[in-house]
Amino acid sequence: MARLIATYTRRGDLVVAFDAHAAAADAAQWFGRRAALVVTTGDHVAVPTRPAGVSLVPVRRSVRLVAVVHHRVVELLHAAHGQVGLIIGRYRPDTPAHPADVELCRWLGGCAAALQPGGVLAVTVPDARFRDGYVDHASSVVAAARAAGLIYLQHIILADRPLSETPVEPGPTPALGAADRGRPPRHTRTHTDLLIFRHPGAVDA
C-alpha cells in the first residue's frame, strides 16, 4: 500500500482507502499526503455510520475515518468531485462479475467522478473460478472501468507468499459442486490481482 501511495500520488494529494488498515493512513502521512479511510457497514456492522453530508476530504494533512452504509459509498465519492489523487479498493462481488453489473458500474462511476485529473484507482479483484464455467473477474472490471471513462494502465500480480524453488504446499481442497465434477483440478492460488486505472484528465506539471 505504501508503494502505491508513493508511486501514484504527489505531496498534498488525498488518498481514499476502502476497508483499509490504519497502515494506509500512516503511509499517507509519511509521504505528506492526506487520507480518508472508508469503512462500509456491509462488512463492519458494529461501526456507527456518519450522518448525511459528511465529506471524504480531511483538513490539510489530517486523516479522516468515515463509516458509511454500503449504498451511500457512491454518493460520498461523487461529493468529493475531482479532489482525490488515489483510491484503493477491493471488488468483492456476491455473484460472478459482469461488465454490465449495476453495482460495479455505479462504484466505478463514483471513483471516476472523485478522481482529480490524472488520479489513479487501484483495485484488487477476486480469483477467477469454476462454478458454471470460467469466470474472469479482471476482464469484467477492466471493461466496466473503461465504460466509466477510466484508462486501464496496468495489471499487477501480488504474490501472497514468498517465492521459492521448493514446491508450494496446496491449501485445503474446496468442496466440489455438481458443476465442478469431472473438471480438471484447480491450481493452488498464490497471488492477488491488482488493477490500475487512471483518470483521463491532464496532469499538472
HELIX and SHEET records of a PDB file:
HELIX    1   1 ALA A    2  TYR A    8  1                                   7    
HELIX    2   2 ALA A   23  TRP A   30  1                                   8    
HELIX    3   3 HIS A   70  ARG A   72  5                                   3    
HELIX    4   4 VAL A   73  ALA A   79  1                                   7    
HELIX    5   5 VAL A  102  ALA A  114  1                                  13    
HELIX    6   6 HIS A  137  ALA A  147  1                                  11    
SHEET    1   A 7 VAL A  63  VAL A  68  0                                        
SHEET    2   A 7 ARG A  34  THR A  40  1                                        
SHEET    3   A 7 LEU A  14  PHE A  18  1                                        
SHEET    4   A 7 VAL A  84  ARG A  90  1                                        
SHEET    5   A 7 LEU A 115  VAL A 125  1                                        
SHEET    6   A 7 HIS A 191  ARG A 198 -1                                        
SHEET    7   A 7 ILE A 151  ALA A 159 -1                                        
END                                                                             
